Amino acid sequence: MKQHLTSTVRVEGKGETKAAAFSSALSQVQKTVLKSTDNILLRIEPQDVKVITAEEKITHEKFLFFFLPRERKSYYVALDITVNMTVINTEQVIFTKK
């Protein structure tokens, strides 16, 4: 009934800091795993993280084309995360009819 599975999911995240980009990507792991399986999840444990893409985008802005120049940075990461899952296989549960 209880099974241990290993899977790899790809998640992406954006943010104004490096930490925000990684946090955005890691917060999508549970949602992505839930979409990929029909079983009931008990535990999701990340085992390995591989960075596929890490990009920094710098844009220069000026107010009215001349005043107050500033530089804005945004970050993007794509990660492959290997997770160990503990699931309850609902196909193996026998339900009684009443």
N, C-alpha and C positions, 0 to 999 in steps of 0.2 A: 504494500500500500504506500509506504513512504519510500521515495526514491531520491537518489542524488544524481544530478545531471550537471554537465559542464557545457557552456555555450559561450560564443563570442558575439558581442553586439557592437555596432558602430554608432557613436553618438557625436553630435556637433554642438558647439557653443560659441556665443559671441559675448563680448563685454568691453567695457571701457578700461579695465585693468586685466592683467594676466590671470589673477585669481578669480575675477568675475567670469572670465571665459571658461576656465576649468570648472568652476562651480556650476555654471549653466549647463555644461556638457554632462557632468556627473549627476545632476539632478534628473536627467532624462533616462538614466539606466533602468530604473524600475518600470517606467512607462513602456519602454521598448521591450523589456523582457515579458511584461504582462501581455503585450500584443502578440508575441511569438508563441505563446503556449496557452492551452485550454485548461491546464491543471491548476490546482490551488497552490500558491506559493507560500511556503513557510519561512524560508530564509534565502537571501541573495547575498553572496559574499564575493566581492571583487578579488581576483587572484593576480591578475597581470594587467598593466595598462601600457599600450603602445601608442605613441603619438604618430599619427598618419600625416597630418598637416598642421602647421602652426604658422600663422600669418599675422603680421603687424601692419596696419594701414595708418599712414600719417597724412592728415589733411591740413592745409594752411587756410586760415580764415582771416578776413579783415572786415571791419565795420565800415560800410560805405566805400569799399575798395581801397581805402587808405589808412583808416584809423584803427587802433587797437589790434595789431596783428597777434595771432596766437596759433598754436599748433595743437591739433587734437589727434589723439591716438585711439585706435580701436583694435581689438584682438579677436582672432578667430582660431579655434582648434577643432580638429577632427580626431577622435580617439577610437581605437579598438580595445575593448575591455573584455577580458576573459572572466567569466563569473561561474562560481559553483552555486547551484540551486538545490535546495531541499524542497521537494514538492509532494503533494498528495495526489496520487493518480486516481481520478474520479471514476475511471472505467473499471477499476478493480473493486470498488465498493459495491456491496450487494445491498440493494434496498428491498425491504419487504413491502408487499402490497396490502392495503387494508381497505 
